[in-house]
Amino acid sequence: MRVVVLGAGIAGLGTALALGRQGHEVVLVERDDVGSANDAEEAFAARGRRGAPQTRHSHAFLARTRNLLAREAPDVLEDLSAAGVTELRFTDDLPPEMESFTPEPEDDELVALACRRTTFEWVLRGKVMDERGARLVHGLAAEVRWSTGPGGIPVATGVTLSDGARIEAEVVVDAMGRRSPLVRWLVGLPSGPPVEVSADTGIVYSTRFYRLEERAERPVQEGPIGGDLGYMKYAIFPADNRTFSITFAVPTDDAALRVLLHADPFDRAALAMPATSPWVESGRAAPITGVEVMARLVNRRVDFVRDGRPLITGLFSVGDAHICTNPLYGRGCSLALVHAYELARVLDGHDAASEDAALAFHEATAAELVPWYDAAVAQDAESQKPAEGGEGVGFGSLVRDGLLPAARRDARVMRAFLRAFNLLAPPASAMSDPYVVGKVLEAYQERDTRPPVRLGPPRGELLDAIS
């Protein structure tokens, strides 16, 4: 079976790898000339990914990613390691407050990857191109072609590129990311276009990459890897080959904090944050990029089924093209790979052009991705609420003063939190466990007796520091 995959980012490459290893002929269509690189540094230095501006931003490759690759493509993990990617074991360097800890077999699942997106894509692209029957085409897709199938439902038959070239295929996969034009292309469907919904994240996202100096060691991370200061969020992301990145997320309507989109204020802000300052202190690291910026960030999802029937068959949308969430939560790459392998599982058991295949993929998406979309929308809505007085307990306060302190001293709470954080358990799983809820509330009640945790300075103090 011939499959055309539109977009050679992580979702597209993951789909191509999974389907290629099932024996399908895969044609990857990528708008940007990705060229070739000899190592991870050349891959990072390459520019020109206009279709994927997020490539040079912070990325998290959560435990769900590492475990999926260990199960489905262990050779990819081996090549990532050879390229300088290291593992982050969440049960190493336990907090000093941890009252007792006994290793358990499930701890082996709590391992993420320290990796730049460019390194991950470079390795994955090499594995895809090694597959027999795989081909990469440099071009811009302009439309999906379809004809009327059984029961009057359209069935995809291929794509047309902007230069007029046509690629025939039994399956078309949209992996064109969060700004995919697919919904616009399908306005002419007999039953109408797919339904698209979105919710603004409320943030502007800025990132800078650094590399540790030759003799400098990576700091021991004590406490949270970032923080929500109310007026902004920030985080540190360890990566491969002695690199790391820092990201700030500021409200879209805070004009004063837009100064963080410039290099000098960005570095001063990094020095002002307890989690990031040890990484950027004098003699520790040097910047290797300017400040990269992303705006117009939304949580977005598309539905290709209406009244229990697919709008089109033989066409599947994966990763951010189908469902995208706030990049600050670091779930996009992991969910894209999960989605790609779910598609491979569906196509392994169904006729690709059938309604059954479309409905099976719809159900898999609802089970594996939609809960994380809903969680992101809810979390962003909570973050954008104005501070209110009264006796009510806000979710952010409960997390900051209850869940996080409890996770630092109780192994069961820590594991529950980490499993949800790494997409190994449903979003609400931790707070559905009565034991965890009890420990969280206990920690929350003790909030006034603990020394305050300084995640960062007040807004006015930060503005003074970076002005």
C-alpha positions in Angstrom: 0.0 0.0 0.0 1.3 3.5 -0.9 1.0 6.1 1.9 1.7 9.8 1.3 2.6 11.7 4.5 2.5 15.5 4.4 5.1 16.9 6.8 8.4 15.5 7.9 8.4 16.7 11.5 8.1 14.3 14.4 4.5 13.3 13.7 5.3 12.7 10.0 8.5 10.9 10.6 7.0 8.7 13.4 4.1 7.8 11.0 6.5 7.0 8.2 8.7 4.8 10.4 5.8 2.9 11.9 4.1 2.3 8.5 7.3 1.7 6.6 8.2 -1.1 9.0 4.8 -2.7 8.3 5.9 -3.0 4.7 4.1 0.0 3.2 5.6 2.3 0.6 5.9 5.7 2.2 6.3 9.0 0.4 7.1 11.9 2.7 6.3 15.4 1.4 8.2 18.2 3.2 7.9 21.9 2.3 11.3 22.8 3.8 14.5 21.7 2.3 15.9 19.7 5.4 19.1 19.0 3.6 21.6 16.6 5.3 23.7 16.7 8.4 26.6 14.7 9.6 25.9 15.1 13.3 23.6 16.6 15.9 25.4 20.0 15.8 25.0 20.4 12.1 21.3 19.4 12.4 20.9 22.1 15.1 22.8 24.8 13.1 20.7 24.2 10.0 18.0 26.9 9.4 15.1 27.1 7.0 12.3 25.2 8.8 9.7 27.9 8.1 7.0 25.2 8.3 8.1 24.3 11.9 9.2 27.4 13.8 9.0 25.5 17.0 12.0 23.4 16.0 14.5 25.6 17.9 12.3 25.9 21.0 12.4 23.7 24.2 11.0 20.2 23.9 10.3 17.5 26.4 10.6 13.9 25.3 8.7 12.4 28.2 8.8 8.8 29.5 5.9 7.9 27.2 8.2 8.6 24.3 11.2 6.6 25.6 9.0 3.6 26.6 7.2 3.6 23.2 10.6 3.6 21.3 11.9 0.9 23.6 9.0 -1.3 22.7 8.5 -0.4 19.0 11.8 0.9 17.7 14.7 0.1 20.1 17.2 0.8 17.4 16.1 4.4 17.4 16.9 4.7 21.1 20.3 3.2 20.4 21.0 5.8 17.6 19.7 8.6 19.9 22.2 7.5 22.5 25.0 7.4 20.0 24.1 11.0 19.0 24.6 12.2 22.5 21.1 11.9 23.9 21.0 11.0 27.6 18.3 9.5 29.9 16.7 11.4 32.7 15.7 9.0 35.5 13.1 10.7 37.6 13.9 8.6 40.7 17.5 9.7 40.7 18.5 12.6 42.9 15.5 12.3 45.2 14.4 15.3 47.3 16.0 15.4 50.7 12.5 15.6 52.2 11.6 12.1 50.9 10.8 10.2 54.1 11.4 6.7 52.7 11.9 5.3 49.3 12.1 1.7 48.1 12.7 1.2 44.4 9.9 -0.5 42.6 9.9 -2.2 39.1 7.6 0.5 37.7 10.4 3.1 38.3 12.1 1.8 35.2 9.3 3.4 33.2 9.9 6.8 34.7 12.8 7.7 32.4 12.7 10.6 29.9 15.1 11.7 27.2 17.3 14.9 27.3 17.2 15.9 23.7 16.9 18.8 21.3 14.1 18.5 18.8 16.6 18.9 15.9 18.6 15.9 17.2 15.5 13.8 17.6 14.3 14.6 14.1 17.8 14.1 12.6 18.0 10.6 14.0 14.4 9.7 13.2 14.8 11.0 9.6 17.9 8.8 9.1 16.0 5.7 10.3 13.0 6.5 8.0 15.2 6.9 5.0 16.9 3.6 5.7 13.6 1.8 5.2 13.0 0.1 1.9 10.3 1.9 0.0 10.6 5.2 1.8 11.1 8.4 -0.2 11.4 12.1 0.7 10.0 14.7 -1.7 10.7 18.4 -1.3 7.5 20.2 -2.1 4.5 22.0 -0.8 1.2 20.2 -0.7 -1.7 22.2 -2.2 -4.7 19.9 -1.9 -6.0 16.5 -1.1 -7.8 14.7 -3.9 -10.8 12.5 -3.3 -13.5 10.6 -5.1 -16.9 9.3 -3.9 -16.6 6.0 -2.2 -19.0 3.3 -0.9 -22.1 4.8 0.8 -21.4 8.2 -0.7 -18.5 9.0 1.7 -15.5 10.6 0.0 -12.3 8.6 -0.1 -8.9 10.2 -0.4 -6.9 9.2 -3.5 -3.8 11.3 -3.3 -2.4 14.8 -3.2 -1.5 17.6 -5.6 1.6 19.7 -4.9 1.9 23.4 -5.5 3.9 22.8 -8.7 1.1 20.7 -10.1 2.8 17.3 -9.4 0.3 14.6 -8.4 1.0 11.8 -6.0 -1.4 8.9 -6.0 -1.9 7.0 -2.7 -4.3 4.7 -0.9 -3.7 6.6 2.3 -3.0 10.3 2.9 -1.7 11.4 6.3 -1.8 15.0 7.4 1.2 15.7 9.6 1.5 19.4 8.8 1.4 20.6 12.4 -0.7 23.1 14.3 -1.2 25.4 11.3 -2.2 22.6 8.9 -4.4 23.9 6.1 -6.4 20.6 5.8 -9.7 22.0 7.2 -9.6 24.7 4.5 -8.9 22.1 1.8 -11.9 20.0 2.8 -14.6 22.8 2.7 -16.1 21.1 -0.4 -16.8 17.7 1.3 -20.5 16.7 0.7 -21.1 16.6 4.5 -19.2 19.8 5.2 -15.7 20.4 6.5 -14.2 18.9 9.7 -15.2 20.7 12.9 -12.3 22.7 14.4 -12.3 24.1 17.9 -9.6 26.1 19.7 -8.8 27.9 22.9 -6.2 30.5 23.3 -3.3 29.6 25.6 -2.9 33.3 26.6 0.9 33.2 26.4 3.9 34.3 24.2 6.7 31.8 24.4 10.4 32.6 24.3 13.4 30.2 24.4 17.1 30.5 24.4 19.6 27.6 24.1 22.9 27.4 26.0 25.9 25.0 26.1 27.8 24.1 29.3 31.4 25.4 29.2 34.1 22.8 28.6 34.9 22.1 32.2 31.5 22.9 33.7 29.3 20.3 35.2 25.5 20.2 34.9 24.1 21.6 38.1 22.3 19.3 40.5 18.7 20.2 40.2 17.3 20.9 43.6 13.6 21.7 43.8 11.2 22.3 40.8 12.6 22.6 37.3 10.6 25.7 36.8 7.8 27.7 38.3 4.5 29.5 37.8 4.9 33.0 39.3 1.3 34.0 38.5 2.5 36.8 36.2 4.6 34.4 34.1 5.8 30.8 33.8 9.3 29.5 33.2 11.2 26.2 32.9 14.6 24.6 32.3 15.0 21.8 29.7 18.2 19.7 29.7 19.1 18.5 26.3 21.8 16.5 24.4 25.5 17.1 24.1 25.8 19.4 27.0 23.1 21.8 25.8 20.0 23.0 27.6 17.3 25.6 27.0 15.3 28.0 29.1 11.8 29.0 28.3 9.7 31.9 29.5 5.9 32.1 28.9 4.4 35.6 29.5 0.8 36.7 29.1 0.0 38.0 25.7 -1.3 41.3 27.2 1.7 42.1 29.4 3.6 44.6 27.2 6.3 45.3 29.9 7.3 41.6 30.0 7.7 41.5 26.2 11.2 42.7 26.9 12.1 39.1 27.6 12.0 38.6 23.9 15.5 40.2 23.8 18.7 38.5 24.7 20.1 40.7 27.6 16.8 40.9 29.6 16.3 37.2 28.9 19.6 36.3 30.5 19.1 38.6 33.5 15.7 37.0 34.1 17.3 33.6 34.0 19.8 34.7 36.6 16.8 35.9 38.8 15.1 32.5 38.9 16.1 30.0 41.5 15.7 27.0 39.1 17.7 28.5 36.2 20.3 30.7 37.9 22.7 27.9 38.6 22.7 27.0 34.9 23.6 30.4 33.6 25.8 31.7 36.4 29.2 33.1 35.3 31.5 30.4 33.9 28.8 27.7 33.7 27.4 28.1 30.2 27.3 30.3 27.1 24.3 31.0 24.8 24.3 29.3 21.4 21.2 30.9 20.0 19.4 34.2 20.2 16.0 34.4 21.7 13.4 32.4 19.7 9.8 33.5 19.9 6.4 31.9 19.3 3.1 33.7 19.4 -0.5 33.0 18.4 -0.4 29.8 20.5 -3.7 27.9 20.8 -5.0 24.6 22.0 -6.7 23.2 18.9 -8.5 20.0 17.9 -10.3 18.8 14.7 -13.0 16.3 14.5 -13.4 14.2 11.3 -16.5 12.3 12.4 -20.1 13.6 12.4 -23.2 11.7 13.6 -21.2 8.5 13.9 -19.9 8.6 10.4 -16.5 9.8 9.0 -16.5 12.8 6.8 -13.9 11.2 4.5 -12.0 7.9 4.5 -8.4 7.1 3.6 -7.3 10.4 5.2 -5.8 10.6 8.6 -4.5 13.6 10.6 -1.8 12.9 13.2 -0.1 14.9 16.0 -0.5 18.7 16.1 -2.4 18.7 12.9 -5.2 16.8 14.6 -4.8 17.9 18.3 -2.3 20.4 19.6 -1.8 21.7 23.2 0.0 24.4 25.0 3.7 23.8 24.2 4.7 24.8 27.7 3.4 21.5 29.0 5.8 19.6 26.8 3.4 16.9 25.6 3.3 17.5 21.8 6.2 15.3 20.7 5.1 12.3 22.9 1.5 12.6 21.8 2.5 12.8 18.2 4.4 9.5 18.4 1.6 7.9 20.3 -0.8 9.0 17.6 1.5 7.8 14.8 1.7 4.3 16.2 -2.1 4.2 16.9 -2.6 4.9 13.2 -0.2 2.1 12.3 -2.2 -0.3 14.6 -5.5 0.8 13.1 -4.2 0.3 9.5 -2.8 -3.1 10.4 -6.2 -4.4 11.2 -8.6 -2.5 8.8 -9.0 -1.7 5.2 -7.5 1.8 5.0 -10.3 3.2 2.9 -13.1 1.8 5.1 -15.4 3.6 7.5 -14.2 1.1 10.2 -10.6 2.4 9.9 -11.7 6.0 10.2 -13.9 5.2 13.2 -11.3 3.1 14.9 -8.7 5.9 14.5 -11.3 8.4 15.9 -11.8 6.2 18.9 -8.1 5.8 19.5 -7.7 9.6 19.3 -10.5 10.1 21.8 -8.8 7.7 24.2 -5.2 8.7 23.9 -5.1 12.4 22.9 -8.4 14.2 23.7 -8.1 13.9 27.5 -4.8 15.8 27.3 -6.4 18.5 25.1 -9.2 18.9 27.7 -6.6 19.1 30.5 -4.6 21.7 28.7 -7.6 23.9 28.0 -8.7 23.6 31.6 -5.2 24.4 32.9 -4.9 27.4 30.7 -8.3 28.7 31.7 -7.4 28.4 35.3 -4.1 30.2 34.7 -5.9 33.1 33.0 -8.4 33.7 35.8 -7.8 36.9 37.8 -6.7 36.4 41.4 -9.7 36.4 43.7 -10.0 36.8 47.4 -12.2 34.6 49.7 -11.8 31.2 51.3 -11.9 29.1 48.2 -8.9 26.9 47.3 -7.7 27.5 43.7 -6.3 24.7 41.7 -3.0 26.5 41.2 -2.7 27.0 45.0 -3.5 23.3 45.6 -0.8 22.2 43.3 1.8 24.6 44.5 1.1 24.3 48.3 -0.3 20.7 48.3 0.6 18.4 45.5 4.2 19.4 44.9 5.2 19.4 48.6 3.5 16.1 49.1 5.3 14.6 46.0 8.7 15.7 47.5 8.2 13.7 50.7 5.9 10.8 49.8 7.0 8.2 47.3 3.5 7.1 46.3 2.4 10.7 45.7 5.6 11.3 43.7 5.1 8.3 41.5 1.4 9.2 40.9 2.4 12.7 39.9 5.3 11.6 37.7 3.2 9.0 35.9 0.6 11.6 35.0 3.2 14.2 34.1 4.9 11.7 31.7 1.6 10.6 30.1 1.8 7.2 31.6 -1.5 7.7 33.4 -4.6 9.8 32.6 -4.5 13.5 33.5 -6.7 13.3 36.6 -5.3 9.9 37.8 -3.2 11.3 40.7 -6.1 13.3 42.2 -8.4 10.3 41.8 -6.4 8.2 44.3 -7.8 8.7 47.9 -4.4 8.2 49.4 -2.8 10.9 47.2 -5.7 13.3 47.8 -5.3 12.8 51.6 -1.6 13.5 51.4 -2.1 16.5 49.2 -4.7 18.0 51.6 -2.4 17.3 54.5 0.5 19.1 52.9 -1.8 22.0 52.0 -3.0 22.4 55.6 0.6 22.7 56.6 1.4 25.4 54.1 1.8 28.2 56.6 4.2 26.2 58.8 6.7 25.5 56.0 9.4 27.9 54.9 8.1 29.6 51.7 9.5 28.1 48.4 10.8 31.0 46.3 10.1 30.1 42.7 11.0 33.6 41.5 10.8 37.3 42.4 7.6 39.4 42.4 6.9 41.0 39.0 8.1 44.5 40.0 11.4 43.1 41.3 11.9 41.1 38.1 11.2 44.2 35.9 13.8 46.2 38.0 16.3 43.4 37.5 16.0 43.1 33.7 15.4 46.8 32.9 
